[in-house]
Amino acid sequence: MKFTYELVLTSDAEPGTGLGGEIVNYYVPRDARNRPILRATHLKGLLREVFQDLASQSGWEEGAVNNSFGSPGWGPELRKEKGPPGEGLGQEAAFTLSNAVAVLSKANMDQTLLISRTAVEDYGVAVETSLRTTEAVAAGTKFEGEVIVHPGPGAAKVELAVRLALLALPAVGGGRTRGAGRCVVNLADEKRTFKDLLAQLEAQLHAPYVQTASKAAQAISGKSVWRRIIFRAQSPVCCPVGPQTGNVITSGFTIPASAVQGALLHRLNAIKSELASACFESASFRAWPLLPCEYQGASEPLPIPYHVSITHHQAKIISADIPARDAFQDEAIEDLRTLPDRTPLKGSDGVLLRYPDGAVKLWRSKTMPRELSAHAVPGEENLFSVEAMAPLVFSGWLACPQEAVEELERSLRQDPNVHLGKTRSVRGSGELQLNAVNEKTDILESQAGDQVLAIAQSPLQLLENVDPNESCDDELERLAKQWAKESDIPPPDVLWAACGLRFGWNRHGKGQEATPGRQGRLRAQRVVLPGAVLKWKQGVDPSKLRAALLKGLGKGRELGFGALAIHPGKATAPFEKPPTRYQIPNGSPEAVRKGMSFFEACCAGGPSPSQIFALQQRFDCKDKRGALEYLAGQAQRSVPRIQAAWKPLLKDNAKESDFYRYLSAAKEEDAALALRVWADRLLTQRALEAQDNNRTEE
């Protein structure tokens, strides 16, 4: 169940990111395409607060809030107050909220302004070092977002609760008590009034609960059907690789196989719980991790991604005769000594992209777009930041019993919305589809020649009986020989591996790997890390190899371990396709020159940046009449210092000055640009002067 909303600012908003620089102290949050946004985390907190007030006034129980908006968990420090930590896992929200994205047009590509403030002493003198400049979103800006209500018996109540909270939302961003961020929310295709929605929710909250009877277990066939998963993320995705020890939560670039199979089984459980249980226990079910393969909005056909790291390398060859070029080598395929002497090899942790024409490109992890956001709850010492993957197109494999595939495909055609990763109520939303594949070519196709190479796509769980004298390669060799024997294929001839630890987590905190009292965390597992390579110098029977890939290498299928894929061959070029960005227009060169002339006419003795931005804001909002009235009013203010600030430009008669005449005759966008250039130049000058003063004091 999905619906969209439009949020219109009626006053300047200061959403903030928690990040800033020397000149601008607080930046407006933006997405990977440079568009101003309102973070879903911020909006969800405001909506919960609004609905909490509404529930208190209406006399509803706390469950009415938690069942829709979720509840936080608690740790060992609150054991006495709230109970054992294992019970404090919290409650997941019953809906997913996207970031609200500013609606930009060619006529107005940037809707932000700078506001400068300073603290003032009792005698009207500015407090030293108190100047703060904040980037704000101008009044009149429209944001669009969407809400996805999770299917379930209480979905109708959740939808009504979220609609009511959105319509009652008074303001967004910081400074709300000072009038900043006032807004009006409009719901698409909503004809009911606030009173009607409130009455419907009141009736549903008091309706009796009807429990459905459980069904018997279902038997499924052993036939496995292969599908390619395409996940088009519509919000940032956060899937941390390991435990986070600091206050920065960093996402890996893969969506783990455990998260993928969990989402699919959850969808299947809502349709037929007995089928979901049978599918989970079936050896014919395996999900592969989802890897980035394209930027958001890309159309099919899409390249097939493969996780590489250990054996694949990239080098920059520089010669006096030819331009610098990228070279790629894979020591599992060829000898690294084929490169020129003294050519530095760089690691290439990332994905290989195999295109329909056979070309293979490398998309390095460090060039994948990410989004950084800062978060905190007022009054609590819990400031932290999240580095998540920007919305991309992800792809992976799925092998599943035919009965389950048919149900999943039918359900995804009706509702393709899926949520993956951490904090799924505000991140990880997108649309998922299952595409048919040619098992004989798509799964096993490679450009590596006669030899066969398999790459680990998810961690490989190592055996328990560890010999301290064994290397990681030796441990993988022992594990691979056992797997090859059980799969009736020859053991690999050469292996490359790196070992590490992986930690799991689940909401119920149960299972043989669970750690009691640790909020659902599973104990650490020794694994071979993704990117390990197994090489057969001679061919392997395709049907047996495909069955071995389905079986997986090692144990832990239910945890997402053991997934392998056939190496597509070394890359021939880097993946270079920057995302489409909304650029701030350069505007008229004459407007830029005018802005510089205003600065030169006033230098440091003119109006402050905040005064200039106050005038520019009115032109930004297409209010030329209001801007000119504001300017004329500044010249007539009774405060001498304000009159003196504008005097170099307005002279003795404001309306007869060249400055006033230019602003009244110029286009609104040109006048706004000239004023912005002036203010930016003034801020830069002040920053340089401050640096010079600091050097002098030192």
Sequence and secondary structure as in RCSB ss.txt:
>XXXX:A:sequence
MKFTYELVLTSDAEPGTGLGGEIVNYYVPRDARNRPILRATHLKGLLREVFQDLASQSGWEEGAVNNSFGSPGWG
PELRKEKGPPGEGLGQEAAFTLSNAVAVLSKANMDQTLLISRTAVEDYGVAVETSLRTTEAVAAGTKFEGEVIVH
PGPGAAKVELAVRLALLALPAVGGGRTRGAGRCVVNLADEKRTFKDLLAQLEAQLHAPYVQTASKAAQAISGKSV
WRRIIFRAQSPVCCPVGPQTGNVITSGFTIPASAVQGALLHRLNAIKSELASACFESASFRAWPLLPCEYQGASE
PLPIPYHVSITHHQAKIISADIPARDAFQDEAIEDLRTLPDRTPLKGSDGVLLRYPDGAVKLWRSKTMPRELSAH
AVPGEENLFSVEAMAPLVFSGWLACPQEAVEELERSLRQDPNVHLGKTRSVRGSGELQLNAVNEKTDILESQAGD
QVLAIAQSPLQLLENVDPNESCDDELERLAKQWAKESDIPPPDVLWAACGLRFGWNRHGKGQEATPGRQGRLRAQ
RVVLPGAVLKWKQGVDPSKLRAALLKGLGKGRELGFGALAIHPGKATAPFEKPPTRYQIPNGSPEAVRKGMSFFE
ACCAGGPSPSQIFALQQRFDCKDKRGALEYLAGQAQRSVPRIQAAWKPLLKDNAKESDFYRYLSAAKEEDAALAL
RVWADRLLTQRALEAQDNNRTEE
>XXXX:A:secstr
 EEEEEEEESS BB   S   SS SB   B TTS BEE HHHHHHHHHHHHHHHHHHHT  THHHHHHH B    
GGGHHHH  GGG   B  SEEE  EEE  BTTBS  EEEEEE  B TTS B TT  EEEEEE TT EEEEEEEE 
 STTHHHHHHHHHHHHHT  B SB GGGTTTBEEEEETT  S HHHHHHHHHHHHTS              S EE
EEEEEEEESS B  BSS   SSEEEB SSB HHHHHHHHHHHHHHH HHHHHHHHH TT EE  BEEEEETT  S
S  EEEEE SSEEEEEE  SSS  EEEEEETTTS GGGS TT  EEE  EEEEE TTS EEEEEGGGS EEEEEE
  TTSS  EEEEEE SEEEEEEEEEEHHHHHHHHHHHHH  EEE SSSTTTS EEEEEEEE  TTTTTT  SSTT
SEEEEESS EE  SS  TT  HHHHHHHHHHHHHHHHTS   SEEE  EEEE  B SS  STTB TTSTTBB  E
EEE TT EEEESS   HHHHHHHHHH SSS GGGT   EEE     SEE              HHHHHHHHHHHH
HHGGGS  HHHHHHHHHHHHTT HHHHHHHHHHHHT S HHHHHHHHHHH SSGGGSHHHHHHHHS HHHHHHHH
HHHHHHHHHHHHHHHHHHHHHH 
